[in-house]
Amino acid sequence: MRDVAIIGIGQTPVSEHWDASIRALALEAALKALQSANIDKVDAIYVGNMISGEVTGQEHLGALLADALALDGVEAMKIEAACASGSAALRVGMMAIASGMNDLVLVAGVEKMTDTHGQDTTAALAMAADAEYEVSQGVTFVTLNALLMRRYMYEYGWKRRDFANFVVNAHANGVHNPYAMFQRPISAELYANSPTIADPVGLFDASPICDGAAAVVLAPAEYARSLSPAPVLIKGSAVATMPIAVHSRHDPLALQAARVSGQRAYQMAGVGPEDLDFFELHDAFTIMSALSLEAAGFAERGQGVRLAIENEIGLEGRIPVATLGGLKSRGHPVGATGIYQVVEAVLQLRGLAGHNQVTNARLGMTQNIGGSGATIITHIFEAME
C-alpha cells in the first residue's frame, strides 16, 4: 500500500448560487484544484454528492465533471454516503492511489440545494434517515437532532444556553473566511434569543441550506514533493456505521460510528487525540459538536459542552474546532462538506489559514457525518516535512 498525499486544493464560496449550475460549481472547484497542483490531467475523478438527482434532476456527476474538464476517457463516478459523501469520495480516491491502480486522482464534492423550495430540499435531505421507520412518521433532521439535544440536556443537566459557544466560536472564525456563507459574528445573547425551530433547537443551532463545491488532487506521497512545495499526507482514514434509525441504537447519545472510525484512524496514523492540533468536526447541529468531541476522545461522556463553555474549542484552546467557520458559519452544502473540511485542514497545515491560523499546526483531523450518524468518516492529516 502506498502513502497518499494532497497536492492541490480548490473551493467555491458557499452561498445561494442562483446563477450557477451544479456543473459550473463542480468545474470551478476542480479547475482551482488542478491549477493548485500544477497539472491538467488525472487518472480518475470521484465526485461526492448526496441529492443532485432529487433536487437538480442531474445524476451521473462523474461523467458530467469529466466532460466539463474535457477529460474524455477518464475513470469517473459519483460517490454517495449521505452528508458524508465528500469524505467517502476522498477515501475512494485515496484507496485508488494506495492500491497502485491510479497515480493522480481528482476528488470533488458538490451540492446545489437552493434550486427547489425549502420543503422539497428538506424532504430530499430526509432520505438519509430511515424512510420506513423514521421519515414515514414525519421525522426531519431538525427534529431528530432536537430529540438528541433534549435527551442530552435531560441526561447531563445542561441548559440550551450552555451550547452557545459552539455557535459563537464558529461564527467568530467564519468572519475571516472569504468562502464562508455567514461572515459575521454573533453573541451568546443573540443565540439565546433566536427563534425556536424544534425545541430545543433554535435558528442558530442548525447549519444553513446552501450551494458549494470543493476539490482536492491526490498523488502518491513518494513523489508528491516533486509536484507540490507543500503536500499534506493522509495519515489516517476510516469509515464506520451504526443503525440508520436513531431508535434502533443501543445508546442514542453515543456516536458509536464516530468512536470506531476515530479509533481506526488513530491506529492507522499512530497517534491519539492528545496529539492533534485541530479538529474539523461536523457541526451541522450544535448537539453533534458535543457528541463528536466525546466520541473522538476529547471529552468524557456528557462533558463535550464543557469544552465550549471553557472556550477550549477556540483557536488558542486545547482542541480548536470549526477553525474556518465549520458547517454553521461556512455552510453545509451536504455532499461537498467533507471536502471543504479537507481543504480547510490543508490550509491550516500549510500555514495559510491567515487570521484563523492555529499556531504550529502539524496534525489535524476531519470527521464527516452521514445522516444522524449512520455513516461517519474520519481522516487524519499531517504536514509533510
C-alpha positions as CSV (number, residue, x, y, z in Angstrom):
1,M,0.0,0.0,0.0
2,R,1.3,3.4,-1.0
3,D,1.0,6.5,1.2
4,V,-1.2,9.2,-0.3
5,A,-0.8,13.0,-0.2
6,I,-2.9,16.0,-1.2
7,I,-1.1,18.2,-3.7
8,G,-3.8,20.6,-4.8
9,I,-7.0,22.3,-3.4
10,G,-9.9,24.4,-4.7
11,Q,-13.2,25.7,-3.4
12,T,-16.0,28.0,-4.3
13,P,-17.7,30.4,-1.9
14,V,-20.6,28.8,-0.1
15,S,-23.7,30.7,-0.9
16,E,-27.1,30.6,-2.7
17,H,-25.7,30.4,-6.2
18,W,-28.8,31.2,-8.2
19,D,-26.7,31.9,-11.3
20,A,-24.5,28.8,-11.3
21,S,-25.4,25.2,-12.1
22,I,-24.1,22.1,-10.3
23,R,-21.8,21.5,-13.3
24,A,-20.5,25.1,-13.1
25,L,-19.8,24.8,-9.3
26,A,-18.0,21.5,-9.6
27,L,-16.0,22.7,-12.6
28,E,-14.8,25.9,-10.8
29,A,-13.6,24.0,-7.7
30,A,-12.0,21.3,-9.9
31,L,-10.1,23.8,-12.1
32,K,-8.8,25.6,-9.0
33,A,-7.6,22.3,-7.5
34,L,-5.8,21.3,-10.8
35,Q,-4.2,24.7,-11.1
36,S,-3.1,24.5,-7.5
37,A,-1.5,21.1,-8.2
38,N,0.1,22.4,-11.5
39,I,-1.4,19.6,-13.5
40,D,-4.1,19.4,-16.2
41,K,-4.9,15.6,-16.3
42,V,-5.7,12.9,-13.8
43,D,-6.3,9.2,-14.0
44,A,-9.7,9.3,-12.1
45,I,-12.4,11.6,-10.8
46,Y,-14.6,10.8,-7.8
47,V,-17.4,13.2,-7.0
48,G,-19.1,13.2,-3.6
49,N,-22.8,14.2,-3.7
50,M,-26.0,13.4,-1.9
51,I,-29.1,14.8,-3.5
52,S,-28.3,16.1,-7.0
53,G,-30.9,13.8,-8.7
54,E,-33.7,14.7,-6.3
55,V,-33.0,18.5,-6.2
56,T,-31.4,19.4,-9.6
57,G,-32.5,16.5,-11.8
58,Q,-28.9,15.8,-12.6
59,E,-27.3,12.4,-11.8
60,H,-24.2,10.9,-13.4
61,L,-21.9,13.6,-11.9
62,G,-18.6,11.7,-12.5
63,A,-19.1,11.8,-16.3
64,L,-20.6,15.3,-16.1
65,L,-17.4,16.7,-14.4
66,A,-15.1,14.7,-16.7
67,D,-16.9,16.2,-19.7
68,A,-16.7,19.7,-18.3
69,L,-13.0,19.3,-17.8
70,A,-12.5,17.8,-21.4
71,L,-11.1,14.6,-19.9
72,D,-12.8,12.1,-22.2
73,G,-12.0,8.5,-21.3
74,V,-11.0,9.1,-17.7
75,E,-12.4,6.9,-15.0
76,A,-15.2,8.9,-13.2
77,M,-18.0,8.2,-10.8
78,K,-20.3,9.7,-8.2
79,I,-19.9,8.5,-4.6
80,E,-22.8,8.8,-2.1
81,A,-22.9,8.4,1.7
82,A,-25.5,11.0,2.7
83,C,-23.9,14.1,4.2
84,A,-20.6,12.1,4.4
85,S,-20.4,11.8,0.6
86,G,-17.4,14.1,0.3
87,S,-15.3,12.2,2.7
88,A,-16.4,8.9,1.1
89,A,-15.2,10.2,-2.3
90,L,-11.9,11.1,-0.7
91,R,-11.5,7.6,0.8
92,V,-12.2,6.0,-2.6
93,G,-9.7,8.3,-4.3
94,M,-7.1,7.5,-1.6
95,M,-7.6,3.8,-1.9
96,A,-7.3,4.0,-5.7
97,I,-3.8,5.5,-5.3
98,A,-2.8,3.4,-2.3
99,S,-3.6,0.3,-4.3
100,G,-1.4,1.4,-7.2
101,M,-4.4,1.4,-9.6
102,N,-4.1,5.2,-10.2
103,D,-1.4,7.8,-9.7
104,L,-3.3,11.1,-9.9
105,V,-6.9,11.5,-8.7
106,L,-9.2,14.4,-8.6
107,V,-11.8,14.3,-5.7
108,A,-14.6,16.8,-5.7
109,G,-17.6,17.4,-3.5
110,V,-20.6,19.4,-4.8
111,E,-24.1,20.2,-3.8
112,K,-26.8,22.5,-5.2
113,M,-29.5,22.8,-2.6
114,T,-31.3,26.0,-3.3
115,D,-33.0,25.3,-6.7
116,T,-36.1,24.0,-5.0
117,H,-38.5,25.1,-2.3
118,G,-37.2,24.6,1.2
119,Q,-39.7,21.9,2.0
120,D,-38.5,19.9,-1.0
121,T,-34.9,20.2,0.0
122,T,-35.8,19.2,3.5
123,A,-37.6,16.1,2.1
124,A,-34.6,15.2,0.0
125,L,-32.2,15.5,3.0
126,A,-34.6,13.3,5.0
127,M,-33.7,10.5,2.5
128,A,-30.6,10.0,4.6
129,A,-32.8,8.8,7.5
130,D,-34.7,5.5,7.7
131,A,-37.5,6.0,5.2
132,E,-39.7,3.2,6.6
133,Y,-39.3,3.7,10.3
134,E,-38.4,7.4,10.7
135,V,-39.4,9.5,7.7
136,S,-42.8,7.9,7.4
137,Q,-43.5,9.2,10.9
138,G,-42.7,12.8,9.9
139,V,-39.1,12.9,11.0
140,T,-36.7,15.5,9.7
141,F,-33.1,16.0,10.6
142,V,-34.0,19.1,12.6
143,T,-36.5,17.1,14.7
144,L,-34.0,14.1,15.1
145,N,-31.4,16.5,16.4
146,A,-33.9,18.2,18.7
147,L,-34.7,14.8,20.2
148,L,-31.0,14.1,20.8
149,M,-30.4,17.6,22.2
150,R,-33.3,17.3,24.6
151,R,-32.2,13.9,25.8
152,Y,-28.6,15.1,26.3
153,M,-29.9,18.0,28.4
154,Y,-32.0,15.7,30.4
155,E,-29.3,13.1,31.0
156,Y,-26.5,15.5,31.9
157,G,-28.2,18.6,33.3
158,W,-27.2,21.1,30.7
159,K,-29.3,24.1,29.6
160,R,-29.7,25.2,26.0
161,R,-27.7,28.3,26.7
162,D,-24.7,26.1,27.6
163,F,-24.3,25.2,23.9
164,A,-23.9,28.9,22.8
165,N,-20.1,29.0,22.4
166,F,-20.2,26.3,19.7
167,V,-22.0,28.8,17.6
168,V,-20.2,31.9,18.8
169,N,-16.9,30.2,18.0
170,A,-17.9,29.1,14.6
171,H,-19.2,32.5,13.5
172,A,-16.1,34.3,15.0
173,N,-13.9,32.1,12.8
174,G,-16.2,32.5,9.8
175,V,-15.7,36.2,9.8
176,H,-12.2,35.8,8.4
177,N,-13.1,33.1,5.8
178,P,-13.9,34.7,2.4
179,Y,-15.5,31.4,1.3
180,A,-18.0,31.3,4.3
181,M,-21.7,31.9,3.8
182,F,-22.0,33.9,7.0
183,Q,-19.1,36.2,7.6
184,R,-20.4,38.0,10.7
185,P,-20.1,37.3,14.5
186,I,-23.0,36.5,16.8
187,S,-23.2,36.8,20.5
188,A,-24.3,34.4,23.2
189,E,-27.3,36.7,23.8
190,L,-28.3,36.6,20.1
191,Y,-28.0,32.8,20.2
192,A,-30.2,32.6,23.4
193,N,-32.9,34.8,21.9
194,S,-33.0,33.2,18.5
195,P,-36.3,31.7,17.2
196,T,-37.0,28.1,18.0
197,I,-37.2,25.6,15.1
198,A,-37.9,22.4,17.0
199,D,-37.5,22.8,20.7
200,P,-34.7,22.9,21.9
201,V,-33.1,23.5,18.5
202,G,-33.1,27.2,17.6
203,L,-32.3,29.0,14.5
204,F,-28.5,29.3,15.3
205,D,-28.3,25.6,16.3
206,A,-28.6,24.5,12.7
207,S,-26.4,24.8,9.6
208,P,-27.9,26.5,6.5
209,I,-29.2,25.2,3.2
210,C,-26.7,26.4,0.6
211,D,-24.7,25.6,-2.5
212,G,-21.0,25.0,-3.0
213,A,-18.1,22.8,-4.3
214,A,-14.6,21.9,-3.2
215,A,-11.9,19.7,-4.7
216,V,-8.5,18.2,-3.9
217,V,-5.9,16.5,-6.1
218,L,-4.3,13.3,-4.7
219,A,-0.9,11.8,-5.6
220,P,1.4,9.1,-4.2
221,A,3.3,10.6,-1.2
222,E,6.6,9.1,-2.6
223,Y,6.7,11.8,-5.3
224,A,4.2,14.4,-4.1
225,R,7.1,16.7,-3.1
226,S,8.2,16.8,-6.7
227,L,4.7,18.0,-7.7
228,S,3.9,20.4,-4.8
229,P,6.0,22.5,-2.5
230,A,3.7,21.8,0.4
231,P,2.0,18.4,0.2
232,V,-0.2,17.1,3.0
233,L,-0.1,13.4,4.0
234,I,-3.4,11.5,4.5
235,K,-2.1,9.8,7.6
236,G,-5.3,8.0,8.7
237,S,-8.6,7.1,7.1
238,A,-11.5,5.1,8.4
239,V,-15.3,4.6,8.0
240,A,-17.7,3.1,10.4
241,T,-21.5,2.7,10.5
242,M,-24.2,2.2,13.1
243,P,-28.0,1.7,12.8
244,I,-29.6,4.3,10.5
245,A,-32.6,4.8,12.7
246,V,-31.8,6.6,16.0
247,H,-34.3,4.5,17.9
248,S,-32.5,1.3,16.8
249,R,-29.3,2.3,18.6
250,H,-28.4,0.9,22.0
251,D,-27.4,4.3,23.2
252,P,-28.6,7.3,21.0
253,L,-26.2,9.7,22.7
254,A,-23.1,7.6,21.8
255,L,-21.9,8.3,18.3
256,Q,-20.6,4.8,18.0
257,A,-19.5,5.2,14.4
258,A,-17.5,8.3,15.3
259,R,-15.8,6.5,18.1
260,V,-15.0,3.4,16.0
261,S,-13.9,5.4,12.9
262,G,-11.8,7.7,15.1
263,Q,-10.1,4.8,16.8
264,R,-9.3,3.1,13.5
265,A,-8.0,6.4,12.1
266,Y,-5.9,7.0,15.2
267,Q,-4.5,3.5,15.0
268,M,-3.6,3.8,11.3
269,A,-1.9,7.2,11.9
270,G,-0.2,6.0,15.1
271,V,-1.5,9.0,17.1
272,G,-4.1,9.8,19.7
273,P,-6.5,12.7,20.3
274,E,-3.9,14.3,22.5
275,D,-1.6,14.7,19.5
276,L,-4.0,16.7,17.3
277,D,-3.6,20.4,16.8
278,F,-7.2,20.9,15.5
279,F,-10.4,19.0,14.7
280,E,-12.8,20.0,11.9
281,L,-15.9,18.4,13.3
282,H,-19.4,18.0,11.7
283,D,-21.3,20.8,13.4
284,A,-24.5,20.5,11.3
285,F,-26.3,20.9,14.7
286,T,-24.7,22.1,18.0
287,I,-25.6,18.8,19.7
288,M,-23.4,17.0,17.1
289,S,-20.4,19.1,18.2
290,A,-20.8,17.9,21.8
291,L,-21.3,14.3,20.8
292,S,-18.4,14.3,18.3
293,L,-16.0,15.7,20.8
294,E,-16.9,13.0,23.3
295,A,-16.8,10.1,20.7
296,A,-13.5,11.2,19.3
297,G,-11.9,11.2,22.8
298,F,-11.6,14.9,23.6
299,A,-14.1,14.8,26.5
300,E,-15.8,12.4,28.8
301,R,-19.5,11.4,28.2
302,G,-21.7,14.3,28.8
303,Q,-18.8,16.8,29.0
304,G,-18.4,17.9,25.4
305,V,-20.4,21.0,26.2
306,R,-17.9,22.0,28.9
307,L,-15.2,22.4,26.2
308,A,-17.3,25.0,24.6
309,I,-18.2,26.8,27.9
310,E,-14.5,27.0,28.8
311,N,-13.5,28.0,25.2
312,E,-11.2,25.0,24.8
313,I,-12.5,24.9,21.2
314,G,-11.2,28.3,20.3
315,L,-8.2,28.9,18.0
316,E,-5.9,29.1,21.1
317,G,-7.8,26.3,23.0
318,R,-6.9,22.7,23.7
319,I,-8.7,21.4,20.6
320,P,-9.6,24.1,18.1
321,V,-12.8,23.2,16.1
322,A,-14.5,24.9,13.1
323,T,-11.4,26.9,12.6
324,L,-12.7,28.5,9.4
325,G,-16.3,28.6,10.4
326,G,-17.4,25.0,10.3
327,L,-20.7,23.9,8.9
328,K,-22.5,26.5,10.9
329,S,-20.8,29.6,9.5
330,R,-19.1,28.4,6.4
331,G,-22.2,26.5,5.4
332,H,-23.2,22.9,4.8
333,P,-23.6,22.0,1.1
334,V,-24.0,18.4,2.2
335,G,-22.1,16.4,-0.5
336,A,-19.4,18.9,-0.6
337,T,-18.9,19.4,3.2
338,G,-16.4,16.6,3.7
339,I,-14.1,18.1,1.0
340,Y,-14.5,21.7,2.4
341,Q,-13.3,20.3,5.7
342,V,-10.2,18.7,4.0
343,V,-9.4,21.9,2.1
344,E,-9.5,23.9,5.4
345,A,-7.3,21.3,7.1
346,V,-4.8,21.6,4.3
347,L,-4.8,25.4,4.6
348,Q,-4.1,25.0,8.4
349,L,-1.3,22.5,7.8
350,R,0.3,24.7,5.1
351,G,0.2,27.7,7.4
352,L,-2.2,29.5,5.0
353,A,-5.2,30.0,7.2
354,G,-4.4,33.7,7.8
355,H,-6.2,35.2,10.8
356,N,-7.6,31.8,11.7
357,Q,-4.2,30.0,11.7
358,V,-3.7,27.5,14.5
359,T,-0.2,28.1,15.8
360,N,2.3,25.5,14.7
361,A,-0.4,23.2,13.3
362,R,1.2,19.9,12.1
363,L,-1.5,17.3,12.6
364,G,-5.3,17.7,12.1
365,M,-8.4,15.6,11.9
366,T,-11.7,15.9,10.0
367,Q,-14.9,14.0,10.8
368,N,-17.8,13.9,8.4
369,I,-21.2,12.6,9.5
370,G,-23.8,11.0,7.2
371,G,-27.4,11.2,8.3
372,S,-27.8,11.3,12.1
373,G,-24.6,9.3,12.5
374,A,-25.3,6.2,10.5
375,T,-22.1,6.7,8.5
376,I,-19.1,8.6,10.0
377,I,-15.8,9.0,8.2
378,T,-12.6,10.2,9.9
379,H,-9.4,11.4,8.3
380,I,-6.2,12.5,9.9
381,F,-3.7,14.7,8.0
382,E,-0.1,15.7,8.6
383,A,2.1,18.4,7.0
384,M,4.9,16.6,5.1
385,E,8.4,17.6,6.1
